C-alpha cells in the first residue's frame, strides 16, 4: 500500500553529481531527524566537516560533534532551513537518533 500523505513522505531521494557519485537530492523539503542522522552517518555531510560511520559515533560519544553541529552542517549544505537550529524538539530527536545508531 502506497501512502501519499505528506507527513509520511520522508523517503530520501538521490541523484548523481557531476562525478557520478550518488547524493541525496535537495528538494527543498526538510529532512526528518532520522533522515539527517542517516545522511550524516553515511558521509553526506563530510564536506561540511562531519565525520561518518564509526568516527561519527566516536565524535558524538566524546562530544566533539553534537546534534547542533550536524544541523549546522545540513544548513550549510542547503538541506535544512537555518530556523532548524532553534528547534529544540528537532535537536533532541536528532540527538536521540544518533545515540541510538551508536548503540548498535
C-alpha positions in Angstrom: 0.0 0.0 0.0 1.4 3.4 -1.0 0.7 6.3 1.3 0.8 9.6 -0.5 0.3 11.8 2.6 3.0 14.5 3.0 3.6 13.5 6.6 4.7 10.0 5.6 6.9 11.1 2.7 10.3 11.1 4.5 12.0 9.0 1.8 15.4 10.1 0.8 15.6 10.8 -2.9 19.0 10.6 -4.6 20.7 11.9 -7.7 24.2 11.6 -9.2 26.6 14.5 -9.1 28.9 15.5 -11.9 31.4 12.9 -10.8 28.8 10.1 -10.8 28.6 9.9 -7.0 25.1 9.3 -5.7 24.0 12.1 -3.4 20.6 12.8 -1.7 18.7 15.2 -3.8 17.8 18.5 -2.2 14.2 19.1 -3.0 13.5 22.0 -0.7 11.8 19.9 2.0 13.0 19.5 5.5 14.7 16.2 6.5 13.4 14.3 9.5 15.9 13.9 12.3 16.2 10.2 11.4 17.0 11.0 7.8 19.5 13.6 8.8 21.2 11.2 11.2 21.3 8.6 8.4 22.8 11.0 5.9 25.5 12.2 8.4 26.3 8.6 9.3 26.7 7.7 5.6 29.1 10.6 5.0 26.8 13.0 3.1 27.9 15.9 5.4 31.7 15.2 5.3 32.3 18.2 3.0 30.9 20.3 5.9 33.2 18.7 8.5 31.0 16.0 9.9 32.8 12.6 10.2 31.0 9.4 9.2 30.4 5.8 10.3 32.5 4.8 13.3 34.3 8.2 13.5 30.9 10.0 13.8 29.9 7.6 16.6 33.1 8.3 18.5 33.0 12.0 17.9 29.4 12.1 19.1 30.1 10.0 22.1 33.0 12.2 23.3 31.2 15.4 22.5 33.3 16.8 19.6 30.2 16.6 17.4 26.8 17.5 18.7 23.3 17.4 17.2 23.6 21.2 16.6 26.8 20.7 14.7 25.1 18.2 12.4 22.2 20.6 11.8 24.6 23.5 11.1 26.3 21.2 8.5 23.0 20.5 7.0 22.1 24.2 6.8 25.5 24.9 5.1 24.7 22.1 2.6 21.3 23.6 1.9 19.5 20.6 3.3 17.7 22.3 6.2 16.5 25.9 6.8 18.5 27.9 9.3 15.5 28.0 11.6 16.1 24.3 12.5 19.0 25.4 14.6 16.4 26.9 17.1 14.1 23.9 17.1 14.8 22.1 20.4 12.5 19.2 19.6 14.3 18.6 16.3 17.7 18.8 18.0 16.6 16.5 20.8 15.2 14.0 18.3 18.4 14.1 16.3 20.5 13.6 19.4 18.4 10.6 20.4 18.6 9.1 16.9 22.4 9.5 16.6 22.8 8.0 20.1 20.6 5.0 19.1 22.7 4.4 16.0 25.8 4.4 18.2 24.3 1.8 20.5 24.2 -0.8 17.7 
